[in-house]
Amino acid sequence: MKRFVDLTQPWSIKTPPFPTYPAPIVQYIKRLSTNRVVAQRVETTMHVGTHLDGPLHFVDSGRDIASIPLERLIGPGVVVDISDEVGPYEIYRPENITKKVEVKKGDVLIIHTGFHHYSCESKDFDEDAYFCKHPGPTREFAEWALAMELRWIGVDCGSADHPMNTVVRSLRPDHAARVEKVIGRPLDDAFPPEDYQVMHFHLFPHELIHVENIGGDIDELLNQRINLIGVFPWKFVGGEASICRVVAFLDI
């Protein structure tokens, strides 16, 4: 028998998009009182809530979401808690992962930073912290992920990249100044221009993609190996990303 653990954040008009992306719109276009049926119209980007970034998101010749084989989306993996070692603005490294759980080649790797506790599903919702303060990696981590031939990566925060290695850096110079103090070096040293969004630009050409905004019941699975973890996007022809469901399948 299996027990299913949902690692997906609830999705609604309250779910904030990644900075600079438009917020979702949900409209009732039919109602029982007038049409004897309920129907809704949804307008959204795919970068709202739990979503899978596909190769096409950063590679013009990359696969669309519909073309990703199921065997790339479903497989064994680990959920690793680094929240006790890496705090706001800090940089995480491969050893923050490997000291907690053995990672095997071909695994799914889900990283628990603890920042899902600031997502809109939480009573402590803090959009500024969620998108601008979470920890993140540098090229060192991206190179390790490639060497491990990971199936895909999941993060419980707004981006697989450090906020200061995304557009947030230019949007929020107040945060940028704080980060330099925390990491003890200039941002151009930690995140040089050639490494901009390294977790996207460097990994996606190799089809090492990721799920952002993981949440749900992730706290039940910290530092565990899971026999089967799956991400289930739309079968979206031409899609560069997709809102999705992430589920861990546990043997009981």
C-alpha positions in Angstrom: 0.0 0.0 0.0 1.0 3.6 -0.5 0.5 6.8 1.5 0.5 10.0 -0.6 2.1 13.2 0.7 1.2 16.3 -1.2 4.2 18.8 -1.6 2.1 21.3 -3.5 1.2 24.8 -2.3 -2.6 25.7 -2.6 -3.3 27.9 -5.5 -5.7 30.9 -5.6 -5.9 34.5 -6.6 -4.0 35.2 -3.4 -0.9 33.3 -4.6 1.7 35.9 -5.5 3.6 35.5 -8.8 7.4 35.7 -9.0 8.4 39.4 -9.0 7.7 41.3 -12.3 5.2 38.6 -13.4 1.5 39.5 -13.4 -0.8 38.2 -10.7 -3.5 35.6 -11.7 -7.1 36.6 -12.5 -10.0 34.3 -11.7 -13.5 35.1 -13.0 -16.8 33.4 -12.7 -18.2 33.4 -16.3 -21.3 31.3 -15.5 -23.2 30.9 -12.2 -25.9 28.5 -11.1 -28.4 31.3 -10.5 -28.4 32.4 -14.1 -26.8 29.6 -16.2 -27.6 26.5 -14.1 -23.8 25.7 -14.1 -20.7 27.1 -12.6 -17.7 27.9 -14.9 -14.6 30.0 -14.3 -12.1 31.7 -16.5 -8.4 31.8 -15.3 -5.7 34.1 -16.6 -2.3 33.4 -15.3 1.4 32.8 -16.1 2.8 29.4 -15.2 5.1 31.0 -12.6 2.6 31.3 -9.8 2.6 28.8 -7.0 4.1 25.3 -7.3 5.3 25.0 -10.9 7.7 23.2 -13.1 10.2 25.2 -15.2 10.8 23.3 -18.4 13.9 23.5 -20.7 12.1 25.9 -23.0 11.9 28.5 -20.2 15.6 29.3 -20.8 16.6 27.4 -24.0 15.0 28.4 -27.3 15.6 24.9 -28.7 14.6 23.1 -25.4 11.8 20.7 -24.9 8.3 22.0 -24.1 6.5 20.6 -21.1 4.5 18.1 -23.1 7.8 16.6 -24.5 9.4 15.8 -21.1 9.3 12.0 -20.7 7.5 10.7 -17.6 10.6 8.8 -16.5 12.3 12.2 -16.0 9.4 13.5 -13.9 9.0 10.5 -11.5 11.6 8.6 -9.6 13.4 8.0 -6.3 14.8 10.9 -4.3 15.5 12.7 -1.1 14.0 15.6 0.8 16.8 17.5 2.6 16.4 20.0 5.4 19.0 22.7 5.4 17.0 25.3 7.4 19.1 24.7 10.5 22.3 25.5 8.8 21.5 28.1 6.1 19.5 31.2 7.0 18.1 34.3 5.3 20.3 35.6 2.4 23.0 32.9 2.9 24.6 30.6 0.3 24.2 26.8 0.4 26.7 24.3 -0.9 26.7 20.7 -1.8 27.9 19.7 1.6 24.9 21.2 3.2 22.9 18.5 1.4 25.3 15.5 1.5 25.9 15.7 5.3 22.2 15.2 5.9 21.2 12.4 3.4 23.0 10.3 0.9 22.2 11.6 -2.6 22.5 9.1 -5.4 23.0 9.7 -9.1 19.7 10.1 -10.9 17.8 11.2 -7.7 15.1 13.8 -7.4 16.5 16.4 -4.9 14.0 18.5 -2.9 15.6 21.2 -0.8 13.8 22.4 2.4 15.0 25.9 3.3 12.0 26.5 5.6 10.9 29.5 3.5 7.6 27.8 2.6 6.6 28.9 6.0 6.5 32.5 4.6 4.4 31.5 1.6 0.7 32.5 1.2 -0.4 29.1 2.5 1.1 30.0 5.9 -0.3 32.0 8.8 3.1 33.8 8.8 2.8 34.8 5.1 5.5 37.3 4.3 5.9 37.9 0.5 8.9 40.1 1.0 10.8 37.4 2.9 9.6 34.6 0.7 10.9 36.1 -2.6 13.8 38.3 -1.4 15.4 36.7 1.7 15.6 32.9 1.0 19.1 31.3 0.7 20.4 30.1 -2.6 23.4 28.5 -4.4 26.2 29.5 -6.6 27.8 27.9 -9.7 29.6 25.4 -7.3 26.2 23.8 -6.5 25.0 23.9 -10.1 28.1 22.0 -11.2 27.6 19.4 -8.4 24.0 18.9 -9.5 25.0 18.2 -13.0 27.7 15.8 -11.9 25.1 13.9 -9.9 22.8 13.7 -12.9 19.9 14.6 -10.8 16.4 13.9 -12.3 15.1 17.3 -11.1 15.4 19.7 -8.2 12.7 21.1 -6.0 12.8 24.1 -3.7 10.4 25.4 -1.1 11.0 29.0 -2.0 10.5 31.5 -4.8 13.5 30.5 -7.0 16.1 27.8 -7.3 18.6 30.7 -7.6 19.6 33.0 -4.9 17.4 36.1 -4.9 20.5 38.2 -5.6 21.1 36.2 -8.7 17.7 37.1 -10.1 15.9 40.2 -11.1 15.2 40.8 -7.4 18.8 42.1 -7.1 18.0 45.2 -9.2 14.5 45.5 -8.0 15.5 45.6 -4.3 18.8 47.3 -3.7 17.9 47.5 0.0 18.1 43.8 0.2 21.3 43.7 -1.9 23.1 45.8 0.6 22.1 43.5 3.5 23.2 40.4 1.6 26.7 41.6 1.1 27.0 42.0 4.9 25.6 38.5 5.5 27.8 36.7 3.0 30.9 38.9 3.7 31.8 39.7 0.1 30.6 41.8 -2.9 27.6 40.4 -4.8 29.7 40.6 -8.0 32.1 38.2 -6.5 29.5 35.7 -5.3 27.2 36.1 -8.4 29.3 37.4 -11.3 27.4 38.5 -14.4 28.4 35.3 -16.3 26.7 33.3 -13.6 23.4 35.1 -13.7 20.6 32.7 -12.8 23.1 29.9 -13.0 20.6 27.3 -11.8 18.5 28.1 -14.9 21.0 29.1 -17.6 23.6 26.5 -16.8 21.3 23.5 -16.0 18.4 23.8 -18.4 20.5 23.1 -21.6 21.3 19.7 -19.9 17.5 19.2 -19.1 18.2 19.4 -15.4 15.1 21.4 -14.5 13.3 22.3 -11.3 10.1 22.9 -9.4 9.8 26.1 -7.5 7.4 26.9 -4.6 7.1 23.4 -3.1 5.3 23.3 0.2 2.2 21.4 1.4 3.2 18.7 3.8 7.0 18.8 3.1 7.7 19.1 6.8 6.7 15.4 7.3 9.5 14.2 5.1 12.6 16.0 6.2 15.9 14.2 5.7 14.3 11.1 4.3 14.8 9.0 1.2 11.6 8.5 -0.7 11.2 5.5 -3.2 9.0 7.5 -5.5 8.5 11.3 -6.0 6.5 12.7 -8.9 5.9 16.0 -10.5 2.7 16.2 -12.6 2.5 19.2 -14.9 0.0 19.8 -17.7 0.7 18.0 -20.9 1.3 21.5 -22.3 2.3 21.6 -26.0 4.6 24.6 -26.5 4.7 25.2 -22.7 7.8 26.7 -21.2 6.6 25.9 -17.7 3.5 24.5 -16.0 1.6 24.8 -12.8 1.9 21.3 -11.3 1.2 18.9 -8.5 4.1 17.3 -6.6 3.5 14.1 -4.7 5.7 11.7 -2.6 4.6 8.1 -2.6 5.4 6.3 0.7 5.4 2.6 1.3 3.2 1.6 4.3 
